[in-house]
């Protein structure tokens, strides 16, 4: 199901007080829920010799969220310079940061190698020649193409822009070894928001088989296998969550069999983002208008700029109305809309909800990942504030609202005219 009952018990009862103080709209995240998920993930893979989660910074790049991940012993998965900068504010250990970008610029590589460096995970064989130097540890991202199926978010592997083909893998590691690489990792992420744990288990098995084949041919061992971050969350009430215990047990078994056959056991890495924080956040907004034409429309004070997944992916986010959802006396079918000049600016389409009135709080759930982070400023509709509900029962502001001054900031520049 969407956000947990524990989340609702602790946060929903305080929403009127929180919204009176901070004013809607806002994203609010639950520290306790995030930490509990971190602990459950570590427990699921505790029997593997070495397990490391690299939190996908793109999912929620707020420093306060990243601090929680660091405190739980996790590293960071980055794919851009600003994400590297955020992560390096929290750690100077290069083993804590994995840089996996695609269509990477030379400037990005230079930044990745600067300071203490990071784990370099290359997305294409052609990028080997563009590295400032060959690091001692190198990893490549694998794309199995027609051997696997994908899903709507990340695309079918054969059509996806990511990774090296099967035929490129051995030549890539061979070349890296010849150029001085001494340690090796292997990475793949072939699906996103996947609720079938067997798909993730199959990915682990696929990478272990590829590591065995590559290792035997080139005489190398792999420091780690990174199975990506595709673990999904149940956005819809009827969705069945991933069985984390079963997934941990089955993947652990695959690693032990690999070790028995090959004489060593690589570390297991993953880069979950959505799974770690997605269910532990909500966008809280308020009804400001009602419109009755060919459909019933309920207008709220947040727009798609605060949560673009429904418009971009036709994604479902569960909606609850505190004080009305548990035992609604009346229901209606409505579209929940924002204020953008785009007809896709809808958080729900023809959704059955309790009858809504101006001033009602609307809680749009599971926005702890790819919510605020995917926001934008089209139409001058700016992103809202972010709040953290702490373990000790306090609420603190962890990002302010964007302002018109922010919107116009890039128009403040020195005059620069090129005469041709």
C-alpha positions as CSV (number, residue, x, y, z in Angstrom):
1,X,0.0,0.0,0.0
2,X,1.1,3.7,-0.2
3,X,2.4,5.5,2.9
4,X,2.3,3.4,6.0
5,X,-0.2,3.6,8.7
6,X,2.6,4.5,11.1
7,X,3.3,7.5,8.8
8,X,-0.3,8.6,8.9
9,X,-0.6,8.0,12.7
10,X,2.3,10.3,13.4
11,X,2.0,12.9,10.7
12,X,-1.6,13.2,9.5
13,X,-2.9,14.2,13.0
14,X,-0.5,17.1,13.0
15,X,-1.1,18.3,9.4
16,X,-3.4,21.2,10.3
17,X,-0.8,22.6,12.8
18,X,2.0,22.0,10.3
19,X,0.1,23.7,7.4
20,X,-0.9,26.6,9.6
21,X,2.7,27.2,10.5
22,X,4.4,26.5,7.1
23,X,1.6,27.1,4.7
24,X,0.8,24.8,1.8
25,X,2.1,23.4,-0.5
26,X,5.0,21.5,0.9
27,X,6.7,18.1,0.6
28,X,7.1,16.5,4.0
29,X,9.5,13.5,4.7
30,X,9.5,11.0,7.5
31,X,12.9,10.4,9.1
32,X,11.8,7.4,11.1
33,X,10.4,5.6,8.0
34,X,13.6,6.3,6.0
35,X,15.8,5.0,8.7
36,X,13.7,1.9,9.2
37,X,13.9,1.1,5.5
38,X,17.7,1.6,5.6
39,X,17.9,-1.0,8.4
40,X,15.7,-3.5,6.7
41,X,17.8,-3.3,3.5
42,X,21.0,-3.9,5.4
43,X,19.4,-6.8,7.3
44,X,18.2,-8.4,4.0
45,X,21.8,-8.7,2.7
46,X,23.6,-9.1,6.0
47,X,24.9,-12.6,5.1
48,X,26.8,-11.4,2.0
49,X,30.4,-10.8,2.9
50,X,30.2,-7.1,1.9
51,X,27.1,-5.1,1.0
52,X,26.9,-1.4,0.2
53,X,24.0,0.8,-0.8
54,X,24.8,3.9,-2.8
55,X,21.8,6.1,-2.4
56,X,20.7,7.5,-5.8
57,X,21.1,11.2,-5.2
58,X,18.8,12.1,-8.1
59,X,15.8,10.6,-6.2
60,X,16.0,13.3,-3.4
61,X,19.0,15.6,-3.5
62,X,18.2,17.4,-0.2
63,X,21.3,17.5,2.0
64,X,19.3,16.6,5.1
65,X,18.1,13.4,3.4
66,X,21.7,12.6,2.3
67,X,22.9,13.1,5.9
68,X,20.5,10.3,7.0
69,X,21.9,8.0,4.3
70,X,25.5,8.8,5.4
71,X,24.6,8.2,9.0
72,X,23.2,4.8,8.1
73,X,26.5,3.9,6.5
74,X,25.5,4.3,2.8
75,X,27.3,6.0,0.0
76,X,26.0,8.0,-2.9
77,X,25.3,7.3,-6.6
78,X,25.8,10.4,-8.7
79,X,25.3,11.2,-12.4
80,X,26.1,14.9,-12.5
81,X,28.5,17.5,-11.2
82,X,26.1,19.1,-8.7
83,X,25.3,15.6,-7.3
84,X,29.0,15.0,-6.9
85,X,29.3,18.4,-5.1
86,X,26.5,17.5,-2.7
87,X,28.0,14.2,-1.9
88,X,31.5,15.5,-1.4
89,X,30.1,17.9,1.2
90,X,29.3,14.8,3.3
91,X,32.3,12.5,2.5
92,X,35.8,12.7,1.2
93,X,36.1,8.9,0.9
94,X,36.2,8.1,-2.8
95,X,34.8,4.6,-2.1
96,X,31.6,6.3,-0.8
97,X,30.7,7.8,-4.2
98,X,29.9,6.1,-7.5
99,X,29.8,8.3,-10.6
100,X,27.5,6.7,-13.3
101,X,26.7,9.2,-16.0
102,X,25.8,8.9,-19.6
103,X,26.7,11.1,-22.5
104,X,29.4,12.4,-20.2
105,X,31.5,15.6,-21.0
106,X,35.2,15.9,-20.5
107,X,34.6,18.6,-17.9
108,X,32.4,16.1,-15.9
109,X,35.2,13.5,-15.9
110,X,37.7,16.1,-14.8
111,X,35.4,17.0,-11.8
112,X,34.9,13.3,-11.0
113,X,38.6,12.8,-10.8
114,X,39.2,16.0,-8.9
115,X,39.6,16.1,-5.1
116,X,39.6,12.6,-3.7
117,X,38.0,11.1,-6.8
118,X,35.2,8.4,-6.8
119,X,34.3,5.0,-8.2
120,X,34.1,5.5,-11.9
121,X,31.3,3.5,-13.6
122,X,31.5,4.0,-17.4
123,X,28.4,3.9,-19.6
124,X,30.2,3.4,-22.9
125,X,33.3,1.7,-24.2
126,X,34.2,4.9,-26.1
127,X,34.6,6.8,-22.9
128,X,37.7,4.9,-21.9
129,X,39.8,7.1,-24.2
130,X,38.2,10.2,-22.7
131,X,39.2,9.6,-19.1
132,X,41.9,12.0,-17.7
133,X,43.6,8.9,-16.5
134,X,42.8,5.2,-15.9
135,X,41.8,4.7,-12.3
136,X,42.9,1.6,-10.3
137,X,39.3,0.6,-9.9
138,X,37.0,0.8,-13.0
139,X,33.5,-0.4,-13.5
140,X,31.3,-0.7,-16.6
141,X,27.5,-0.5,-17.0
142,X,26.1,-3.5,-18.9
143,X,23.1,-3.4,-21.2
144,X,21.8,-7.0,-22.0
145,X,19.7,-5.8,-24.9
146,X,17.3,-8.4,-26.2
147,X,18.3,-10.9,-23.5
148,X,16.1,-9.0,-21.0
149,X,12.9,-7.0,-21.0
150,X,12.5,-3.6,-19.4
151,X,9.6,-1.5,-18.3
152,X,7.9,1.8,-19.1
153,X,10.2,4.1,-17.0
154,X,13.7,2.9,-18.1
155,X,12.6,1.4,-21.5
156,X,13.4,-1.9,-23.1
157,X,17.1,-2.6,-22.9
158,X,17.5,-2.8,-26.7
159,X,16.0,0.7,-27.0
160,X,17.7,2.2,-23.9
161,X,20.6,4.6,-24.2
162,X,22.5,3.1,-21.3
163,X,25.4,0.8,-21.0
164,X,27.7,-1.5,-23.0
165,X,26.5,-4.4,-25.2
166,X,27.3,-8.0,-24.5
167,X,29.9,-8.0,-27.3
168,X,31.6,-4.9,-25.8
169,X,32.1,-6.1,-22.2
170,X,35.2,-8.2,-22.6
171,X,37.0,-5.8,-24.9
172,X,36.2,-3.0,-22.5
173,X,37.7,-4.7,-19.5
174,X,40.6,-6.0,-21.5
175,X,41.5,-2.4,-22.6
176,X,41.0,-1.0,-19.1
177,X,43.4,-3.7,-17.8
178,X,46.0,-2.9,-20.4
179,X,45.8,0.8,-19.5
180,X,46.5,0.1,-15.8
181,X,43.2,-0.8,-14.1
182,X,43.8,-3.2,-11.3
183,X,40.4,-3.7,-9.7
184,X,37.0,-4.1,-11.5
185,X,33.3,-3.7,-10.9
186,X,30.3,-4.6,-13.0
187,X,27.0,-2.7,-13.0
188,X,23.5,-3.0,-14.6
189,X,20.1,-1.4,-14.1
190,X,17.6,-2.8,-16.6
191,X,14.3,-1.8,-15.0
192,X,12.9,0.9,-12.7
193,X,10.2,0.7,-10.1
194,X,10.1,-3.1,-10.4
195,X,7.7,-4.8,-8.0
196,X,8.7,-8.4,-9.0
197,X,11.6,-9.4,-6.8
198,X,12.4,-12.2,-9.2
199,X,13.4,-9.6,-11.8
200,X,16.0,-8.2,-9.4
201,X,17.2,-11.7,-8.5
202,X,17.5,-12.5,-12.2
203,X,19.6,-9.3,-12.6
204,X,22.0,-10.4,-9.9
205,X,22.3,-13.8,-11.5
206,X,22.9,-12.3,-14.9
207,X,25.8,-10.1,-13.6
208,X,27.4,-12.9,-11.7
209,X,27.4,-15.1,-14.8
210,X,28.9,-12.3,-16.8
211,X,31.5,-11.7,-14.1
212,X,32.5,-15.4,-14.2
213,X,32.8,-15.5,-18.0
214,X,34.7,-12.2,-18.1
215,X,37.0,-13.1,-15.2
216,X,37.9,-16.5,-16.6
217,X,38.7,-15.0,-20.1
218,X,40.8,-12.1,-18.8
219,X,42.2,-13.5,-15.6
220,X,40.6,-10.9,-13.4
221,X,38.4,-10.8,-10.3
222,X,35.5,-8.4,-9.6
223,X,35.5,-6.2,-6.5
224,X,31.7,-5.7,-6.7
225,X,28.6,-6.5,-8.6
226,X,26.1,-3.5,-8.7
227,X,22.5,-4.6,-9.4
228,X,21.3,-1.0,-9.8
229,X,18.3,0.6,-8.1
230,X,15.2,-0.7,-9.7
231,X,13.4,-1.9,-6.6
232,X,9.9,-0.5,-6.8
233,X,7.3,0.7,-4.3
234,X,3.6,0.0,-4.2
235,X,2.1,3.3,-5.4
236,X,-1.4,1.8,-5.7
237,X,-3.3,0.3,-2.7
238,X,-3.7,-3.0,-4.5
239,X,0.0,-3.2,-5.4
240,X,2.0,-6.0,-3.8
241,X,5.3,-4.8,-2.3
242,X,8.6,-6.4,-3.1
243,X,9.4,-9.3,-0.8
244,X,12.7,-8.0,0.5
245,X,13.4,-11.0,2.7
246,X,13.0,-13.4,-0.2
247,X,15.0,-11.2,-2.5
248,X,17.9,-11.0,0.0
249,X,17.8,-14.7,0.6
250,X,17.8,-15.7,-3.1
251,X,20.5,-13.2,-4.1
252,X,22.7,-14.2,-1.1
253,X,22.4,-17.8,-2.3
254,X,23.6,-16.8,-5.8
255,X,26.6,-15.1,-4.3
256,X,27.5,-18.1,-2.2
257,X,27.3,-20.4,-5.2
258,X,29.5,-18.0,-7.2
259,X,32.1,-18.0,-4.3
260,X,32.1,-21.8,-4.1
261,X,32.7,-22.1,-7.8
262,X,35.1,-19.2,-8.3
263,X,37.0,-19.1,-5.0
264,X,36.0,-15.5,-4.1
265,X,32.9,-13.5,-3.4
266,X,32.5,-10.0,-4.8
267,X,30.7,-7.3,-2.8
268,X,27.1,-6.6,-3.6
269,X,26.3,-3.0,-4.3
270,X,23.0,-1.4,-5.2
271,X,21.8,2.2,-5.8
272,X,18.2,2.3,-4.6
273,X,16.6,5.7,-4.4
274,X,12.9,5.4,-4.8
275,X,12.8,2.4,-2.5
276,X,14.6,4.2,0.3
277,X,12.7,7.4,0.5
278,X,9.7,7.3,-1.9
279,X,7.1,5.9,0.5
280,X,8.3,8.2,3.3
281,X,7.2,11.5,1.7
282,X,4.0,13.3,0.7
283,X,3.0,16.5,-1.1
284,X,0.5,18.4,1.1
285,X,-1.6,20.9,-0.8
286,X,-4.9,22.7,-0.2
287,X,-8.1,23.0,-2.2
288,X,-8.5,26.5,-3.5
289,X,-11.1,26.2,-6.3
290,X,-13.8,24.0,-7.7
291,X,-14.9,24.0,-11.3
292,X,-17.9,22.2,-12.8
293,X,-17.9,21.9,-16.6
294,X,-17.8,18.6,-18.5
295,X,-16.1,17.1,-15.5
296,X,-15.7,18.1,-11.9
297,X,-12.4,19.7,-11.3
298,X,-10.8,20.4,-7.9
299,X,-8.0,22.9,-8.0
300,X,-5.2,22.8,-5.5
301,X,-2.4,25.2,-4.6
302,X,0.3,22.9,-5.9
303,X,1.1,22.3,-9.6
304,X,2.8,19.8,-11.7
305,X,6.0,21.8,-11.1
306,X,6.0,20.2,-7.6
307,X,5.3,16.6,-8.8
308,X,5.6,15.8,-12.5
309,X,5.3,12.0,-12.4
310,X,1.5,11.9,-13.0
311,X,1.8,14.2,-16.1
312,X,5.1,12.7,-17.4
313,X,4.4,8.9,-16.9
314,X,0.7,8.9,-16.3
315,X,1.8,7.7,-12.9
316,X,-0.6,6.9,-10.0
317,X,-0.1,8.6,-6.7
318,X,-2.5,7.7,-3.9
319,X,-4.5,10.6,-2.5
320,X,-6.0,10.9,1.0
321,X,-8.0,13.7,2.6
322,X,-7.2,13.8,6.3
323,X,-10.5,13.6,8.3
324,X,-12.5,12.5,5.3
325,X,-10.8,9.5,3.7
326,X,-11.3,7.0,6.6
327,X,-15.1,7.1,6.5
328,X,-16.3,9.4,3.7
329,X,-20.0,10.3,4.0
330,X,-20.1,11.3,0.4
331,X,-17.8,10.6,-2.6
332,X,-17.4,12.1,-6.1
333,X,-15.4,11.5,-9.2
334,X,-13.0,14.4,-9.9
335,X,-9.8,15.5,-11.5
336,X,-7.3,17.1,-9.1
337,X,-5.5,19.9,-10.9
338,X,-2.8,22.5,-10.6
339,X,-2.5,25.9,-12.2
340,X,-0.1,25.3,-15.2
341,X,-1.3,26.2,-18.7
342,X,-1.0,22.5,-19.5
343,X,-3.9,20.0,-19.5
344,X,-1.6,17.3,-18.2
345,X,-1.2,19.3,-15.0
346,X,-3.3,16.8,-13.0
347,X,-2.5,14.8,-9.9
348,X,-5.4,12.5,-10.4
349,X,-7.8,11.9,-13.3
350,X,-11.3,10.7,-12.7
351,X,-10.4,9.6,-9.2
352,X,-13.1,8.6,-6.7
353,X,-12.6,10.8,-3.6
354,X,-14.5,12.2,-0.6
355,X,-16.4,15.4,-1.5
356,X,-13.9,18.2,-1.3
357,X,-14.4,21.8,-0.3
358,X,-12.2,24.8,-0.4
359,X,-9.7,24.8,2.4
360,X,-9.5,20.9,2.6
361,X,-6.0,19.5,2.9
362,X,-5.0,17.0,0.1
363,X,-2.2,14.6,0.8
364,X,-0.6,13.2,-2.4
365,X,1.5,10.2,-1.2
366,X,4.8,8.6,-2.1
367,X,6.6,11.7,-3.2
368,X,9.8,11.1,-1.1
369,X,11.6,10.3,-4.4
370,X,11.4,11.8,-7.8
371,X,9.0,14.4,-6.4
372,X,10.6,17.8,-5.6
373,X,13.7,16.5,-7.4
374,X,12.0,16.4,-10.8
375,X,10.3,19.8,-10.4
376,X,10.7,22.6,-12.8
377,X,9.8,26.3,-13.3
378,X,7.7,26.3,-16.5
379,X,5.0,28.9,-16.5
380,X,6.6,30.6,-13.5
381,X,5.0,28.0,-11.2
382,X,7.8,27.5,-8.6
383,X,8.7,24.5,-6.5
384,X,7.5,24.4,-2.9
385,X,9.3,24.0,0.4
386,X,10.5,20.7,1.9
387,X,10.0,19.7,5.5
388,X,11.5,16.9,7.6
389,X,9.4,15.2,10.3
390,X,12.2,14.2,12.7
391,X,12.5,11.0,14.8
392,X,12.0,13.1,18.0
393,X,8.6,14.5,16.7
394,X,9.7,17.9,15.4
395,X,9.2,19.4,12.0
396,X,12.0,21.4,10.4
397,X,12.3,23.3,7.2
398,X,15.0,21.7,5.0
399,X,14.4,23.7,1.8
400,X,12.5,27.0,1.4
401,X,10.1,27.8,-1.3
402,X,11.5,29.0,-4.6
403,X,10.8,32.7,-5.1
404,X,10.5,35.1,-8.1
405,X,14.0,36.3,-7.2
406,X,15.2,32.7,-7.8
407,X,13.3,32.6,-11.1
408,X,14.9,35.8,-12.4
409,X,18.4,35.1,-10.9
410,X,19.9,33.9,-14.3
411,X,18.8,37.2,-15.9
412,X,21.4,39.0,-13.7
413,X,24.6,38.7,-15.7
414,X,27.4,40.8,-17.3
415,X,26.7,42.1,-20.8
416,X,28.4,39.8,-23.4
417,X,27.9,40.5,-27.1
418,X,29.8,38.9,-29.9
419,X,30.2,41.0,-33.0
420,X,30.2,39.0,-36.2
